[in-house]
Amino acid sequence: MRIEIQLFAAAVDKMAGLRRIEVVLPSGATLSDLRRQVIAEFAPLATLAQTSRWAVRMDFVADDYRFTDSQSVAMIPPVSGG
């Protein structure tokens, strides 16, 4: 299944302005599987992929979240501000 990942903030910077990337995962894959695939395919995102929050349908999901079909996922890196 194809998973579209929306990038934000530092992730966009790491990918030279790209706001979306796509990975292909087997049916029934988990967020943990997605995270590993992003690290394998997109080296500039390796650190952020480990520390980011991930959301599906506007809700944050845990590593054991199981994808049921092709979905859009948001990768939300840590931010700081003052």
Helices and strands as residue ranges (DSSP letters): E 2-7, H 10-14, E 20-24, H 31-41, G 43-45, H 46-51, E 53-56, E 59-60, E 72-76
